[in-house]
Amino acid sequence: MKNSPFDFPIPKDRDAKEIASYLCAEGEKLTSGGLAGITSAAAVQRRQPELRRQWRFMLGLDPWPRRGPLHATITGRLDRAGYTIEKIHFQSVPGLYVTGNLYLPKSPKRGAAPYPAVVYGCGHRRDAHGAKHAYQYHGPFMATHGYVTFLLDPLQIGEIMGIHLGPRLCGRYDWYAAGYTPIGVEVWNAMRAVDYLCSRKEVDADRIGITGHSGGATLSWFTSALDERLKIAAPINGVGSFASYVKDRRISSCCDCSYPINVFRFGYPTITQLIVPRPLLVGSSTDDQYNLRHGYRRVMKYAYRTYDLFGQRERVSQCEQDGPHKDVPPFRRAVLTWFNRWLKGTEEEDVSIPDLPPEPGRRLLVFGGRPPKDQKNSLIQDTFVPSQKWSVPRALPQWRKVRTRALRDLREYVFRVRPTPGSRVRATVRDEQRGGGCTVRTIRFDSEPGTACRAKLYLPDAGTGRGAPLPLLYVAGPGENEAVVRQQHIGGALGGGKRTALLVHPRGASERSWAPAFENWVVRSAMLTGRTVDAMRLYDVLLGVDLLGRLLKRPRASVALAGTGAMGIVALYAGLLDSRVKRVVLSNPPATHRDKPLFLNVLRFLDIPQAAALFAPRPLLCIGPVPDFFSFARRVYAKLGRPDLPASAANMGHALRLGVSDR
């Protein structure tokens, strides 16, 4: 597809190629590992409670938003032959307005109330009157066949415009740090729509299903995995394999509402385990440019295997149509047939599509072009996922509890993929030179499978015995020139040929910058595989600590870490995860993770000032003035008996000499 979002070159340097291959291999695991070790329905059922908890978390719904009054309002009705349209809005959380059209059956031949009901998730078909106008034909079709049908506007294309394409188009990678994905809002809106349907006397609350096209298909699959009140699901043209999204670069064109913040590394085979044995129909188009044929067929292979474990193969099916990513009539008839079978218990032959004129968009508007002034839709990404509140501890035991919990949360929800301390790192010496009071070795060491990092080891001629100064590991950042690092930081750290130093170039930290399209693919693909590029770099730093201990022949050797900008904060988190790190030196650190470094979910628990406090009482130094945003950390250090920290240093050598022994 020429000039498509999928058609961009992989940079030719080794580092970029290794990262690309690594992400493709990790993406493959999301699909191929979904049923690993699962051989019975009982095994699936045992997993479901914990999987559902993890699923909630990755959607930004743990804890649940406040389930307050819906304040549902009907702003108008349209009376039509065979059905009535109600124009409705409700608030899924205070100020988050959901607009939709509710289609109510009137035909006696289709049965009497209470009727089965359908939540319909509209796709992202641009329409000034909301996506419910573009997808309106589903309402009369289902209503005239005896279904109460609720067409919902998505956040991105509603009467109040919100944002779906933050990371994809707006550079809002901080959504990942906040644990925010727009599909979390959409799922919550759909669940509150179910709440509303259950309140209507026309609806049989035990017979509610969900369907939708494109983004609405993702909504259907994801919501039914979380809300067991939905007895049936039929996603149409919104399902592919996560492996394909990465390898075939389809993630580069898909909306950000297509994915959870995937820290627990789910793929569709895992999500299916939260739906089974409820009936599931999947509609797919053979030439869908987003959900490729080989991808969705793999997903279905695992879906069939999952339902086979329950002896319920008849409850899962696929409707495949030739053509592109379009909502075509055969899909509608297939969905109606499926719903009739499982919600009505009938095999109704008449699934004809009524020939009805479309409603003008203005007639379907809920707010009439005048949205409420108290709406929060346009900024919901900044408030939907709550963050933890911090305060300075009153006593040391209280701080110990806070610190223990914070480190547990970091390991569970932020850095799930990390090396085991004391890992045996494979390293190769590529070059060795002597001079200036030290030996300099150029090293390449293995990181995760198929990837490696560059490093330079500076060994003092005076030796590396136990009387030597605390060794330094400096983390080089993207675009950071090695010669400049040596002049500004490593040279001063060597202490006249007495201190060992290791300069590590973690993955993606080459001196060349990445093209925007490739960088966007890497960042979004890394998220889908359960990490970020900066978390991968943290992994490399932790391996670098292991490597340094091995090179010094002291695996438990204490070490100082340092870095400039975001890499200094990466070094700080390495210190939180590895007790061998006795000192951290920062140069020009960022104030918040909304800038960098980027870690999944980190802002749900803490920000950079709190991370600095967690390092206490170990020495934390800043080259230059200590930033004001470290005031919280300074108060915590004072509580722990170190009012002198964090401290300012003139240069790297000074920073490594300041304070008491930290060996």
Residue pairs with C-beta under 8 A, 6 or more apart in sequence:
1 7
1 289
4 253
4 289
5 249
5 252
5 253
5 517
6 248
6 249
6 250
6 252
6 253
8 249
8 252
8 515
8 517
8 518
8 521
9 515
9 518
10 16
10 17
10 20
10 518
11 17
11 512
11 514
11 515
11 518
13 510
13 512
15 507
15 508
15 509
15 510
16 508
16 510
16 514
16 518
18 450
18 451
18 452
18 507
19 451
19 507
19 508
19 522
19 533
19 536
20 522
21 450
22 448
22 449
22 450
22 451
23 246
23 522
23 525
23 526
23 529
24 243
24 246
24 247
25 449
25 450
26 246
26 529
26 530
27 242
27 243
27 245
27 246
27 247
27 525
27 528
27 529
28 243
28 247
29 243
29 265
29 529
30 241
30 242
30 243
30 262
30 265
30 266
30 267
30 528
30 529
31 241
31 242
31 243
31 244
31 267
31 268
31 269
31 298
31 299
31 302
32 243
33 267
33 269
34 266
34 267
34 268
34 269
34 270
34 272
34 273
34 302
35 269
35 302
35 305
35 306
37 43
38 44
38 47
38 273
38 309
39 309
40 309
41 277
41 309
41 310
41 311
43 309
44 273
44 276
44 306
44 309
44 310
47 273
48 273
48 274
51 266
51 270
51 273
51 274
52 225
52 226
52 274
53 62
54 264
54 266
55 225
55 226
55 260
55 264
55 266
55 271
55 274
56 62
56 64
56 226
57 179
57 263
57 264
57 413
58 181
58 260
58 261
58 262
58 263
58 264
58 266
59 181
59 183
59 184
59 187
59 222
59 226
59 260
59 261
60 179
60 180
60 181
60 184
60 185
60 261
60 384
60 385
61 184
61 187
61 188
61 226
63 386
65 92
65 93
65 188
65 384
66 93
66 94
67 192
67 195
68 91
68 93
68 94
69 91
70 90
70 91
70 92
70 192
70 195
70 196
70 199
71 90
71 91
72 88
72 89
72 90
72 196
72 199
73 88
73 89
73 90
74 86
74 87
74 88
75 87
75 88
75 89
75 366
75 367
75 368
76 86
76 87
76 366
77 84
77 85
77 86
77 87
78 84
78 85
78 87
78 359
78 363
80 140
80 356
81 106
82 105
82 106
82 107
82 140
82 143
82 144
82 354
83 103
83 104
83 105
83 106
83 107
83 139
83 140
83 143
83 144
84 103
84 104
84 106
85 101
85 102
85 103
85 104
85 139
85 359
85 364
86 101
86 102
86 104
87 101
87 364
87 365
87 366
88 99
88 100
88 101
88 102
88 150
88 196
88 366
89 97
89 98
89 99
89 100
89 366
89 367
90 97
90 98
90 192
90 193
90 196
91 97
91 98
92 98
92 185
92 188
92 189
92 192
93 188
93 376
93 384
94 376
95 374
95 375
95 376
95 377
96 185
96 189
96 375
96 376
96 377
96 380
96 384
97 159
97 160
97 371
97 372
97 375
97 377
98 152
98 153
98 158
98 189
98 192
98 193
99 130
99 132
99 152
99 153
99 158
99 159
99 160
99 366
99 367
100 132
100 150
100 151
100 152
100 153
100 193
100 366
101 132
101 136
101 139
101 150
101 151
101 364
101 366
102 148
102 149
102 150
102 151
103 139
103 140
103 142
103 143
103 148
103 149
103 150
103 151
104 143
104 148
104 202
105 111
105 115
105 143
105 144
105 145
105 146
105 147
105 148
106 143
107 144
107 146
110 144
110 145
110 146
111 146
111 344
113 201
113 202
113 203
114 201
114 202
114 203
114 204
114 205
115 146
115 147
115 148
115 202
115 203
115 204
115 207
116 146
116 147
116 148
116 203
116 204
116 207
116 208
116 209
116 339
116 343
116 344
117 147
117 148
117 149
117 150
117 197
117 203
117 204
117 207
117 208
117 209
118 142
118 147
118 148
118 149
118 150
118 208
118 209
118 210
118 211
118 339
119 150
119 152
119 190
119 193
119 194
119 197
119 208
119 209
119 210
119 211
119 223
119 230
120 135
120 138
120 139
120 142
120 149
120 150
120 151
120 152
120 210
120 211
120 212
120 216
121 152
121 154
121 186
121 190
121 210
121 211
121 212
121 213
121 215
121 216
121 217
121 218
121 219
121 220
121 223
122 130
122 131
122 132
122 134
122 135
122 151
122 152
122 153
122 154
122 157
122 212
122 213
122 215
122 216
123 131
123 134
123 135
123 154
123 212
123 213
123 214
123 215
123 216
123 217
123 237
123 238
123 327
124 131
124 154
124 156
124 157
124 164
124 214
124 215
124 255
125 131
125 134
125 135
125 157
125 214
126 134
126 157
127 133
127 134
127 157
127 361
128 361
129 159
129 361
129 362
129 364
129 365
130 153
130 157
130 158
130 159
130 361
130 364
130 365
130 366
131 153
131 154
131 157
131 158
132 151
132 152
132 153
132 364
133 359
133 361
133 364
135 151
135 213
135 216
135 327
136 151
136 358
136 359
136 364
137 332
137 353
137 356
137 358
138 149
138 151
138 332
139 149
139 151
140 354
140 356
141 332
141 336
141 353
141 354
142 149
142 336
142 339
143 149
144 354
145 336
145 340
145 348
145 350
145 351
146 344
147 339
148 197
148 200
148 202
148 203
150 193
150 196
150 197
152 189
152 190
152 193
153 159
154 164
154 186
154 215
154 216
154 219
154 257
155 162
155 163
155 164
155 182
155 185
155 186
155 189
155 257
155 377
155 380
156 162
156 163
156 164
156 165
156 182
156 215
156 255
156 257
158 377
159 365
159 366
159 367
159 369
159 371
160 367
160 371
160 375
160 377
160 378
161 377
161 378
162 182
162 185
162 377
162 378
162 380
162 381
163 170
163 172
163 182
163 378
163 381
164 182
164 215
164 255
164 256
164 257
165 255
165 256
166 172
166 175
166 182
166 256
166 381
167 173
167 175
167 176
167 256
167 520
167 523
167 524
167 527
168 252
168 254
168 255
168 256
168 520
168 524
172 381
173 523
173 598
174 593
174 594
174 595
174 598
174 603
175 181
175 256
175 381
176 261
176 523
176 527
176 532
176 598
176 600
176 601
177 593
177 594
177 598
177 599
177 600
177 601
177 602
177 603
178 381
178 382
178 385
178 387
178 594
178 601
178 603
178 604
179 261
179 385
179 600
179 601
179 603
179 604
180 261
180 381
180 384
180 385
181 256
181 257
181 259
181 260
181 261
182 255
182 256
182 257
182 381
183 218
183 219
183 222
183 256
183 257
183 258
183 259
183 260
184 260
184 384
184 385
185 380
185 384
186 215
186 219
186 222
186 223
186 257
187 219
187 222
187 223
187 226
187 227
190 210
190 219
190 223
190 227
191 223
191 226
191 227
194 208
194 227
194 229
194 230
197 203
197 205
197 208
198 205
198 208
198 229
205 229
206 231
207 231
207 343
207 344
208 229
208 230
208 231
209 230
209 231
209 232
209 233
209 234
209 339
209 342
209 343
210 219
210 220
210 223
210 224
210 230
210 232
210 233
210 234
211 217
211 220
211 233
211 234
211 235
211 236
211 335
211 339
212 218
212 219
212 220
212 235
212 236
212 238
213 236
213 237
213 238
213 327
213 331
214 236
214 237
214 238
214 325
214 327
215 238
215 255
215 257
215 258
216 235
216 236
216 238
217 235
217 236
217 237
217 238
217 239
217 283
218 235
218 238
218 239
218 257
218 258
219 238
219 257
220 233
220 234
220 235
220 238
221 233
221 235
221 238
221 239
221 268
221 271
221 275
222 260
222 271
223 230
223 233
224 230
224 232
224 233
224 275
224 278
224 280
225 271
225 274
225 275
226 274
228 278
230 278
231 278
231 279
231 342
231 343
232 278
232 279
232 280
232 281
232 338
232 339
232 342
232 343
233 275
233 278
233 279
233 280
233 281
234 280
234 281
234 282
234 283
234 334
234 335
234 338
234 339
235 282
235 283
236 282
236 283
236 319
236 327
236 331
236 335
237 283
237 284
237 285
237 288
237 291
237 325
237 326
237 327
237 331
238 258
238 291
239 268
239 282
239 284
239 291
239 296
239 299
240 250
240 268
240 288
240 290
240 291
240 292
240 295
240 296
240 299
241 267
241 268
241 295
241 296
241 298
241 299
242 259
242 262
242 267
242 268
242 528
243 267
243 295
243 298
244 250
244 291
244 292
244 294
244 295
244 298
245 251
245 254
245 258
245 259
245 295
245 525
245 528
246 525
246 528
246 529
248 292
248 295
249 521
250 289
250 290
250 291
250 292
250 295
251 258
251 259
251 521
251 524
251 525
251 528
252 517
252 520
252 521
252 524
253 289
253 290
254 290
259 524
259 527
259 528
260 266
261 527
261 600
261 601
262 527
262 528
262 529
262 530
263 413
263 414
263 416
263 530
263 531
263 600
263 601
264 416
264 530
265 416
265 529
265 530
268 299
268 302
268 303
269 299
269 302
269 303
269 306
272 280
272 299
272 302
272 303
272 306
273 306
276 306
276 307
276 309
276 310
276 312
276 315
276 316
277 307
277 310
277 312
277 315
278 315
279 315
279 316
279 338
279 341
279 342
280 303
280 307
280 315
280 316
280 317
281 316
281 317
281 318
281 319
281 334
281 335
281 338
282 296
282 299
282 300
282 303
282 316
282 317
282 318
282 319
283 318
283 319
283 320
283 321
283 331
283 334
283 335
284 291
284 293
284 296
284 318
284 319
284 320
284 321
285 291
285 320
285 321
285 322
285 323
285 324
285 325
285 326
285 328
286 293
286 320
286 321
286 322
286 323
287 293
287 322
287 323
287 324
287 325
288 296
288 324
288 325
289 324
289 325
290 325
291 325
300 318
303 316
304 313
304 316
306 316
307 313
307 315
307 316
315 342
317 338
319 330
319 331
319 334
321 328
321 330
321 331
329 353
332 353
333 351
333 353
336 351
337 347
337 348
337 351
340 346
340 347
340 348
340 351
341 347
362 368
362 369
376 383
385 604
386 604
387 603
387 604
387 605
388 604
388 605
388 606
390 402
390 606
390 610
390 632
392 632
392 635
392 636
392 639
393 399
393 402
393 636
393 639
396 639
396 640
399 636
399 639
399 640
403 614
406 605
406 606
406 610
406 614
407 576
407 577
407 614
409 605
410 573
410 576
410 577
410 602
410 605
411 418
411 577
413 600
413 601
413 604
413 605
414 535
414 599
414 600
414 601
414 602
414 605
415 535
415 538
415 573
415 577
415 599
416 530
416 531
417 530
417 531
417 535
417 539
418 538
418 539
418 542
418 577
419 539
419 542
419 543
419 546
421 542
421 545
421 546
421 578
421 580
422 546
422 555
423 543
423 546
424 546
424 550
425 445
425 446
425 543
425 546
425 547
425 550
426 445
426 446
427 443
427 444
427 445
427 446
427 455
427 547
427 550
427 551
428 443
428 444
428 445
429 441
429 442
429 443
430 442
430 443
430 444
431 441
431 442
432 439
432 440
432 441
432 442
433 439
433 440
434 440
436 497
437 460
437 461
437 462
437 494
437 496
437 497
438 458
438 459
438 460
438 461
438 494
438 497
439 458
439 459
439 461
440 456
440 457
440 458
440 459
441 456
441 457
441 459
442 454
442 455
442 456
443 454
443 455
443 456
443 457
443 547
444 452
444 453
444 454
444 455
445 452
445 453
445 455
445 543
445 544
445 547
446 452
447 453
447 506
447 507
447 536
447 539
447 540
447 543
448 536
448 539
451 507
453 504
453 505
453 506
453 507
453 540
453 543
453 544
454 504
454 505
455 502
455 503
455 504
455 505
455 544
455 547
456 482
456 502
456 503
457 500
457 501
457 502
457 503
457 551
458 490
458 494
458 500
458 501
458 502
458 503
459 500
460 468
460 494
460 495
460 497
460 498
460 499
460 500
461 497
462 468
462 497
462 498
464 471
464 500
464 552
466 554
468 498
468 499
468 500
469 495
469 498
469 499
469 656
470 499
470 558
470 559
470 560
470 582
470 583
470 656
470 662
470 663
471 499
471 500
471 501
471 502
471 548
471 552
471 557
471 558
471 559
471 560
472 490
472 493
472 499
472 500
472 501
472 502
472 559
472 560
472 561
472 562
472 652
472 656
473 501
473 502
473 504
473 541
473 544
473 545
473 548
473 559
473 560
473 561
473 562
473 571
474 485
474 489
474 490
474 493
474 501
474 502
474 503
474 504
474 561
474 562
474 563
475 504
475 506
475 537
475 541
475 544
475 561
475 562
475 563
475 567
475 568
475 570
475 571
476 482
476 485
476 503
476 504
476 505
476 506
476 509
476 563
476 567
477 509
477 563
477 564
477 565
477 566
477 567
478 508
478 509
478 510
478 511
478 513
479 511
479 512
479 513
480 509
480 511
480 564
480 567
481 511
482 503
482 505
482 511
485 503
486 503
488 651
488 652
489 562
489 564
489 587
489 651
489 652
490 501
490 503
490 652
492 651
492 652
492 653
492 654
493 499
493 501
493 562
493 652
493 653
493 656
494 501
495 653
495 656
499 656
500 548
500 552
502 544
502 547
502 548
502 551
504 540
504 541
504 544
506 536
506 537
506 540
506 541
506 544
506 567
506 570
507 533
507 536
507 537
507 540
508 514
508 522
508 533
508 536
508 537
509 537
509 567
514 522
522 533
523 532
523 533
523 598
526 532
526 533
526 535
526 536
527 600
530 600
531 600
532 597
532 598
532 599
532 600
533 598
534 566
534 570
534 596
534 597
534 598
534 599
535 599
535 600
537 567
537 570
537 597
538 570
538 573
538 574
538 577
538 599
541 561
541 570
541 571
541 574
542 574
542 577
542 578
545 559
545 561
545 574
545 578
545 580
545 581
546 555
548 557
548 559
549 555
549 556
549 557
549 559
549 580
556 580
557 580
558 580
558 581
558 582
558 662
558 663
559 580
559 581
559 582
560 581
560 582
560 583
560 584
560 585
560 656
560 662
561 571
561 572
561 574
561 575
561 581
561 583
561 584
561 585
562 568
562 571
562 584
562 585
562 586
562 587
562 652
562 655
563 569
563 570
563 571
563 585
563 586
563 587
564 587
564 588
565 587
565 588
565 589
565 590
565 596
566 590
566 595
566 596
566 597
567 597
568 584
568 585
568 586
568 587
568 588
568 589
569 586
569 589
569 590
569 596
569 597
569 608
569 611
570 597
571 581
571 584
571 585
571 586
572 584
572 586
572 608
572 611
572 612
572 615
572 620
573 597
573 599
573 611
574 581
575 581
575 584
575 615
575 618
576 611
576 614
576 615
581 618
582 618
582 619
582 662
582 663
583 618
583 619
583 620
583 621
583 656
583 662
584 615
584 618
584 619
584 620
584 621
585 621
585 622
585 623
585 649
585 652
585 655
585 656
586 620
586 621
586 622
586 623
587 622
587 623
587 624
588 623
588 624
589 608
589 622
589 627
590 596
590 597
590 608
591 608
591 609
591 627
591 629
592 607
592 608
592 629
593 599
593 602
593 603
593 607
593 608
594 603
606 614
608 629
609 629
609 630
609 631
609 632
609 633
610 632
610 633
612 620
612 630
612 632
612 633
612 646
613 632
613 633
613 636
613 637
615 633
616 633
616 636
616 637
616 640
616 642
616 645
617 637
617 640
617 641
617 642
617 645
618 662
619 642
619 645
619 647
619 658
619 659
619 662
620 633
620 637
620 645
620 646
620 647
621 645
621 646
621 647
621 648
621 649
621 655
621 658
622 630
622 646
622 647
622 648
622 649
622 655
623 648
623 649
623 650
623 651
623 652
623 655
624 648
624 649
625 648
626 634
626 646
626 647
626 648
630 646
633 646
634 643
634 645
634 646
637 643
637 644
637 645
637 646
644 659
645 659
647 658
647 659
649 655
649 658
